[in-house]
Amino acid sequence: MLSREDNELLMKVGPGTPCGELLRRYWMPVCPAKDLPENDPKKRVRLLGEDLVLFRDAKGNYGLIPEQCPHRHASLYFGFVEADGLRCPYHGWKFAADGECIEQPFERDNPSLRQKACQRSYPIQQMAGLLFTYMGPDPVPLLPRWETAVRQDGTRSIVVLPTHNCNWLQAMENSCDPTHTYYLHGEMMMHKRSAEENAKSPDVAYFHRPIEGFDFELCVEPGWAGVRKMRIYGGDRPEREVGHPVVFPNILIAPQGKSLTMHFRVPVDDTHMNIYWIEFWPSADGSVVEQADEDIPVTHVEHPLRPDGEYELTTFIGQDLMAWETQGSLYDRSTELTGVSDRGIFMFRNLLKQQIQAVQAGKEPVAVVRDPKINEIIRFRFSEGQARVAREMEAAE
């Protein structure tokens, strides 16, 4: 268990909070690039407890600035995207993508007033069909080129999960928990889906096996840091997993059937979280596949909570979301009862606290990428069992 003080330390993400200042040292996904419509390219964004507006001007420049106009605090989201910026709908003050106030109609030419109106702006970069931002201090680090986002021997798709009504850390701790998959996923599928569906499901075949052991590894490598979890399966398909990584601070990279999927757990605020997946589907023969960012398909998933108050529990998304949301919007770890299977969670909590303390001491946290050589491509080791089981069952049909 954690003390109430440490629990607060690890959960709070707003401006000026210790964990919020740490998370601002890393690039975060904002949304798929396709979420900005061509006819009105702007979007409300709440990220790390800040209310922002994202827009793309007619020259293709992206801006991410505070939603409230500094003049009289009307929402810029309802404003007008023009060739060189975003104009406030109230009195017409206009802001460039870099936050500079470039027009103040009905005011005398007043450079001092324009300077005072300039907004802070967070840089935007696009990769694998997603827009990423960096909200921390200068100098801006490199956007990490994770292999699932930049490999060329396959295709990608994006999945946007519904906003989760819980704190971000609940999802990250789940990713360091190797045993939850047996009951939450394998056993839940057996109860909630038909026998015919389960007989054809690679997920059930993989996860509904007896877990005979598990292990954890703390990883600190040049391009990433985090926790790797490994399971030892018994039964008629015994296997010792190579494992897959939880990438600090807020990413899981996991095999999902025949795809490799990056899960970005992005704090909206203390009690809400957005999750974006980049799914990478390797080509069967390792050949290069041409796929432009604008050709990457995007799927938005609806929340699995039904009108009757029950969760739809026939999918991994619904099962995970049920577990995390029913822990409470802010999980009280001071009252939990933990065991040896939770060792990976302790490792992640310790790593998170250590990096918060590093930032407080004026140091750079782990896995902030600044070396272009390291950033050519950041590779990982993965278990291949799920893809193997999926191929075997596909061949048997």
C-alpha positions as CSV (number, residue, x, y, z in Angstrom):
1,M,0.0,0.0,0.0
2,L,1.0,3.6,-0.3
3,S,0.6,6.5,2.1
4,R,-2.1,9.0,1.2
5,E,0.6,11.5,0.6
6,D,2.5,9.3,-1.9
7,N,-0.8,8.3,-3.5
8,E,-1.5,12.0,-4.2
9,L,2.0,12.5,-5.4
10,L,1.7,9.8,-8.1
11,M,-1.7,10.7,-9.4
12,K,-2.0,14.5,-9.7
13,V,-1.1,15.8,-13.1
14,G,-2.2,19.5,-13.3
15,P,0.3,22.4,-13.8
16,G,2.7,22.7,-11.0
17,T,2.0,19.3,-9.5
18,P,5.2,17.1,-9.1
19,C,3.8,14.3,-11.3
20,G,2.4,16.8,-13.8
21,E,5.8,18.5,-14.1
22,L,7.4,15.1,-14.8
23,L,4.8,14.1,-17.4
24,R,5.3,17.4,-19.2
25,R,8.9,16.3,-20.0
26,Y,7.6,13.7,-22.5
27,W,5.7,14.0,-25.8
28,M,2.0,13.1,-25.5
29,P,-0.5,12.2,-28.2
30,V,-3.2,14.9,-28.7
31,C,-5.5,13.2,-31.3
32,P,-5.4,11.7,-34.7
33,A,-4.6,14.2,-37.4
34,K,-7.8,13.2,-39.1
35,D,-9.8,14.6,-36.1
36,L,-9.3,18.1,-37.5
37,P,-11.9,18.4,-40.3
38,E,-10.8,20.2,-43.5
39,N,-13.7,22.7,-43.4
40,D,-13.1,23.8,-39.8
41,P,-9.8,22.4,-38.6
42,K,-9.9,23.0,-34.8
43,K,-10.6,20.9,-31.8
44,R,-11.0,21.3,-28.0
45,V,-8.4,19.5,-26.1
46,R,-8.1,18.9,-22.3
47,L,-4.6,17.6,-21.5
48,L,-2.8,17.3,-18.1
49,G,-5.5,19.5,-16.5
50,E,-5.2,22.3,-19.1
51,D,-8.0,23.5,-21.4
52,L,-6.6,24.1,-24.9
53,V,-7.6,24.5,-28.5
54,L,-5.9,22.8,-31.3
55,F,-6.1,24.3,-34.8
56,R,-4.4,24.1,-38.2
57,D,-4.2,27.3,-40.3
58,A,-4.5,27.5,-44.0
59,K,-0.7,27.1,-44.4
60,G,-0.8,23.8,-42.6
61,N,0.8,25.1,-39.3
62,Y,-0.6,23.5,-36.1
63,G,-1.2,25.6,-33.0
64,L,-2.1,24.3,-29.5
65,I,-2.9,27.3,-27.2
66,P,-5.0,28.0,-24.2
67,E,-8.7,27.9,-25.0
68,Q,-9.6,31.1,-23.3
69,C,-8.8,34.3,-25.1
70,P,-6.7,36.6,-22.8
71,H,-8.9,39.6,-23.7
72,R,-12.2,38.8,-22.1
73,H,-11.8,35.0,-21.8
74,A,-14.3,33.8,-24.4
75,S,-13.5,30.4,-25.9
76,L,-11.3,30.4,-28.9
77,Y,-12.7,27.1,-30.0
78,F,-15.7,28.9,-31.4
79,G,-13.5,31.3,-33.4
80,F,-12.5,31.4,-37.0
81,V,-9.5,29.6,-38.5
82,E,-7.9,31.9,-41.1
83,A,-4.8,31.7,-43.3
84,D,-2.4,32.7,-40.6
85,G,-4.1,31.9,-37.3
86,L,-7.2,31.6,-35.1
87,R,-9.5,34.6,-34.6
88,C,-11.5,35.0,-31.4
89,P,-15.2,34.9,-32.0
90,Y,-15.9,37.7,-29.4
91,H,-13.8,40.7,-30.5
92,G,-11.6,39.3,-33.2
93,W,-8.2,39.2,-31.6
94,K,-6.1,36.8,-33.7
95,F,-3.4,34.4,-32.7
96,A,-0.8,32.7,-34.8
97,A,0.1,29.0,-34.4
98,D,3.0,30.0,-32.2
99,G,0.7,31.9,-29.8
100,E,1.7,35.4,-31.0
101,C,-1.2,37.9,-31.0
102,I,-1.1,39.3,-34.5
103,E,-4.2,41.4,-34.6
104,Q,-6.3,43.4,-32.1
105,P,-9.2,45.0,-34.0
106,F,-10.7,48.2,-32.6
107,E,-7.5,48.9,-30.6
108,R,-4.9,51.5,-31.5
109,D,-1.6,50.1,-32.7
110,N,-0.2,49.1,-29.4
111,P,2.8,46.7,-29.5
112,S,2.8,46.4,-25.7
113,L,-0.8,45.3,-25.5
114,R,-0.2,42.8,-28.3
115,Q,2.9,41.4,-26.5
116,K,0.9,41.0,-23.3
117,A,-1.8,39.1,-25.2
118,C,0.6,36.5,-26.6
119,Q,-0.4,33.0,-25.6
120,R,1.9,30.2,-24.6
121,S,1.9,27.6,-27.4
122,Y,2.9,23.9,-27.3
123,P,4.7,22.5,-30.3
124,I,3.0,19.8,-32.4
125,Q,4.6,17.0,-34.5
126,Q,2.8,14.4,-36.5
127,M,3.9,10.7,-36.6
128,A,2.0,7.6,-37.7
129,G,-1.2,9.6,-38.1
130,L,-1.2,11.0,-34.6
131,L,-0.5,14.5,-33.5
132,F,1.9,14.8,-30.5
133,T,2.7,17.7,-28.3
134,Y,5.4,18.6,-25.7
135,M,4.3,20.7,-22.8
136,G,7.5,21.0,-20.8
137,P,10.5,23.4,-20.6
138,D,13.0,24.0,-23.3
139,P,15.0,22.6,-24.9
140,V,12.4,20.4,-26.6
141,P,13.5,16.8,-26.8
142,L,13.1,14.6,-29.8
143,L,9.8,12.8,-30.5
144,P,10.8,9.2,-30.0
145,R,10.7,7.0,-33.1
146,W,9.3,3.9,-31.6
147,E,9.5,1.0,-34.0
148,T,5.7,0.3,-34.0
149,A,5.3,3.9,-35.2
150,V,8.0,4.1,-37.9
151,R,8.7,0.6,-39.2
152,Q,8.0,0.3,-42.9
153,D,7.5,-3.5,-43.2
154,G,3.8,-3.4,-42.6
155,T,0.7,-1.2,-42.2
156,R,-0.8,0.8,-39.3
157,S,-4.2,1.6,-38.0
158,I,-5.3,3.9,-35.1
159,V,-7.9,3.2,-32.5
160,V,-9.2,5.9,-30.2
161,L,-10.8,4.5,-27.1
162,P,-13.6,6.4,-25.2
163,T,-12.6,8.7,-22.4
164,H,-12.0,6.7,-19.3
165,N,-13.5,8.0,-16.0
166,C,-10.5,7.3,-13.9
167,N,-6.9,8.4,-13.1
168,W,-4.2,7.5,-15.6
169,L,-2.1,5.5,-13.1
170,Q,-4.8,2.8,-12.8
171,A,-4.2,1.8,-16.4
172,M,-0.4,1.9,-16.1
173,E,-0.5,-0.3,-13.0
174,N,-2.7,-2.8,-14.8
175,S,0.0,-3.1,-17.5
176,C,2.5,-4.2,-14.9
177,D,0.1,-6.9,-13.6
178,P,0.8,-10.3,-15.3
179,T,-2.0,-12.3,-13.6
180,H,-5.1,-10.2,-14.3
181,T,-5.3,-11.6,-17.8
182,Y,-6.5,-15.1,-16.6
183,Y,-9.7,-14.0,-14.9
184,L,-10.4,-10.5,-16.3
185,H,-9.9,-11.6,-19.9
186,G,-9.7,-15.4,-20.3
187,E,-12.3,-16.4,-17.7
188,M,-14.5,-13.4,-18.5
189,M,-14.6,-14.4,-22.2
190,M,-15.6,-17.9,-21.2
191,H,-18.6,-16.5,-19.2
192,K,-19.7,-13.7,-21.5
193,R,-19.3,-15.2,-25.0
194,S,-20.7,-18.3,-26.6
195,A,-18.8,-21.6,-26.6
196,E,-18.6,-21.3,-30.4
197,E,-17.1,-17.9,-30.3
198,N,-14.6,-18.9,-27.6
199,A,-13.5,-22.0,-29.6
200,K,-12.5,-19.7,-32.4
201,S,-10.9,-17.0,-30.3
202,P,-7.0,-16.7,-30.2
203,D,-7.4,-14.5,-27.1
204,V,-9.1,-17.3,-25.1
205,A,-6.6,-19.9,-26.4
206,Y,-3.7,-17.7,-25.3
207,F,-4.9,-16.2,-22.0
208,H,-7.1,-18.9,-20.6
209,R,-4.1,-21.1,-19.8
210,P,-2.8,-21.8,-16.3
211,I,-0.2,-19.3,-15.2
212,E,2.5,-21.2,-13.4
213,G,4.8,-18.4,-12.7
214,F,5.7,-14.8,-13.6
215,D,8.7,-12.5,-13.5
216,F,9.6,-8.8,-13.9
217,E,12.5,-6.8,-15.2
218,L,13.3,-3.2,-14.7
219,C,14.6,-1.8,-18.0
220,V,16.7,1.3,-18.4
221,E,18.0,1.5,-22.0
222,P,19.3,4.4,-24.1
223,G,15.9,5.0,-25.9
224,W,13.4,3.9,-23.3
225,A,12.9,2.8,-19.7
226,G,10.2,0.8,-17.9
227,V,9.1,-2.6,-16.7
228,R,8.9,-5.8,-18.6
229,K,6.5,-8.5,-17.4
230,M,6.8,-12.2,-18.3
231,R,4.4,-15.1,-17.7
232,I,5.1,-18.8,-17.6
233,Y,2.2,-20.8,-18.9
234,G,1.3,-24.4,-18.4
235,G,-1.4,-26.6,-19.8
236,D,-1.4,-28.1,-23.3
237,R,0.3,-25.0,-24.7
238,P,3.2,-24.4,-22.3
239,E,5.3,-21.3,-22.9
240,R,7.7,-18.9,-21.1
241,E,7.1,-15.5,-22.5
242,V,9.8,-13.1,-23.6
243,G,7.5,-10.5,-22.2
244,H,6.5,-7.1,-23.5
245,P,7.4,-3.6,-22.1
246,V,5.6,-0.9,-20.2
247,V,7.4,2.1,-21.5
248,F,7.8,4.9,-19.0
249,P,5.9,7.0,-18.3
250,N,2.6,6.1,-20.0
251,I,2.9,3.5,-22.8
252,L,2.2,-0.2,-23.1
253,I,3.5,-2.0,-26.1
254,A,1.9,-5.4,-26.5
255,P,1.3,-8.1,-29.0
256,Q,-2.4,-8.3,-29.9
257,G,-3.1,-11.2,-32.1
258,K,-0.9,-10.7,-35.2
259,S,-0.4,-6.9,-34.5
260,L,2.0,-5.0,-32.3
261,T,0.1,-2.3,-30.5
262,M,1.2,0.8,-28.7
263,H,-1.2,2.0,-26.0
264,F,-0.8,5.6,-25.0
265,R,-2.5,6.4,-21.7
266,V,-2.9,10.2,-21.8
267,P,-4.1,12.0,-18.6
268,V,-6.9,14.4,-19.4
269,D,-6.9,15.5,-15.8
270,D,-6.8,13.8,-12.4
271,T,-10.0,11.8,-13.0
272,H,-10.1,11.2,-16.7
273,M,-7.8,9.6,-19.3
274,N,-7.7,9.2,-23.1
275,I,-6.2,6.2,-24.7
276,Y,-4.8,6.0,-28.3
277,W,-3.6,2.8,-30.0
278,I,-1.2,2.6,-32.9
279,E,-1.6,-0.9,-34.3
280,F,1.2,-2.2,-36.5
281,W,0.6,-5.2,-38.8
282,P,3.9,-6.6,-40.1
283,S,3.9,-7.8,-43.7
284,A,4.0,-11.6,-43.9
285,D,7.3,-11.6,-45.9
286,G,8.9,-8.6,-44.3
287,S,8.5,-6.5,-47.4
288,V,8.1,-2.7,-47.3
289,V,4.6,-1.4,-47.6
290,E,3.8,2.1,-48.7
291,Q,1.3,3.8,-46.4
292,A,0.9,7.6,-46.1
293,D,-0.3,9.1,-42.9
294,E,-3.5,10.2,-44.5
295,D,-4.2,6.6,-45.5
296,I,-4.0,5.2,-41.9
297,P,-7.5,4.3,-40.9
298,V,-8.9,5.6,-37.6
299,T,-11.5,3.9,-35.5
300,H,-13.3,5.6,-32.6
301,V,-14.7,3.1,-29.9
302,E,-17.8,3.8,-27.9
303,H,-17.9,3.6,-24.2
304,P,-18.9,0.0,-23.1
305,L,-21.1,1.2,-20.2
306,R,-24.7,0.4,-21.2
307,P,-27.8,2.5,-20.4
308,D,-28.8,-0.1,-17.8
309,G,-25.5,0.5,-15.9
310,E,-23.9,-2.7,-16.9
311,Y,-20.6,-2.9,-18.8
312,E,-20.3,-4.7,-22.2
313,L,-17.7,-7.3,-21.1
314,T,-17.2,-9.3,-24.3
315,T,-14.1,-7.3,-25.3
316,F,-10.7,-6.5,-23.8
317,I,-11.5,-2.8,-23.9
318,G,-14.7,-3.3,-21.9
319,Q,-13.1,-5.6,-19.4
320,D,-10.2,-3.3,-18.7
321,L,-12.3,-0.2,-18.6
322,M,-14.7,-1.9,-16.1
323,A,-11.8,-2.9,-13.8
324,W,-10.2,0.6,-13.9
325,E,-13.4,2.7,-13.5
326,T,-14.8,0.5,-10.7
327,Q,-11.6,1.1,-8.7
328,G,-12.9,4.7,-8.4
329,S,-11.9,7.8,-10.3
330,L,-9.0,8.3,-7.9
331,Y,-8.0,4.9,-6.5
332,D,-7.1,5.0,-2.8
333,R,-3.9,2.9,-2.6
334,S,-3.6,3.5,1.2
335,T,-6.3,0.9,1.8
336,E,-5.2,-1.8,-0.7
337,L,-4.1,-5.3,0.2
338,T,-1.2,-6.4,-2.1
339,G,0.7,-9.6,-2.7
340,V,3.7,-11.0,-4.5
341,S,1.9,-10.9,-7.9
342,D,1.9,-7.1,-7.5
343,R,5.7,-6.8,-7.6
344,G,5.7,-5.2,-11.1
345,I,3.3,-2.5,-9.8
346,F,5.7,-1.7,-6.9
347,M,8.5,-1.4,-9.5
348,F,6.6,1.0,-11.6
349,R,5.5,3.1,-8.6
350,N,9.1,3.3,-7.4
351,L,10.3,4.3,-10.8
352,L,7.6,7.0,-11.0
353,K,8.5,8.4,-7.6
354,Q,12.2,8.4,-8.4
355,Q,11.7,10.3,-11.6
356,I,9.4,12.8,-9.9
357,Q,12.2,13.4,-7.4
358,A,14.8,13.7,-10.2
359,V,12.8,16.5,-11.8
360,Q,12.3,18.2,-8.4
361,A,16.1,18.1,-8.0
362,G,16.6,19.8,-11.4
363,K,17.7,16.6,-13.2
364,E,16.4,15.2,-16.5
365,P,14.2,12.1,-16.1
366,V,14.9,8.7,-17.8
367,A,14.1,8.0,-21.4
368,V,14.0,11.6,-22.6
369,V,15.5,11.2,-26.1
370,R,17.9,13.8,-27.4
371,D,20.4,11.8,-29.4
372,P,19.4,11.6,-33.1
373,K,21.5,8.4,-33.5
374,I,19.5,6.6,-30.7
375,N,16.3,8.0,-32.2
376,E,16.8,6.5,-35.7
377,I,14.5,3.7,-34.5
378,I,13.8,2.5,-30.9
379,R,13.3,-1.2,-30.9
380,F,11.9,-3.6,-28.3
381,R,11.7,-7.4,-27.7
382,F,8.3,-8.9,-27.7
383,S,6.7,-12.3,-27.1
384,E,5.5,-13.9,-30.3
385,G,3.1,-16.4,-28.8
386,Q,-0.2,-14.5,-29.5
387,A,0.7,-14.1,-33.2
388,R,1.7,-17.8,-33.4
389,V,-1.6,-18.9,-31.8
390,A,-3.6,-16.6,-34.1
391,R,-1.8,-18.1,-37.2
392,E,-2.3,-21.7,-36.0
393,M,-6.0,-21.2,-35.5
394,E,-6.3,-19.4,-38.8
395,A,-4.6,-22.2,-40.6
396,A,-6.8,-24.8,-38.9
397,E,-10.1,-23.2,-40.2
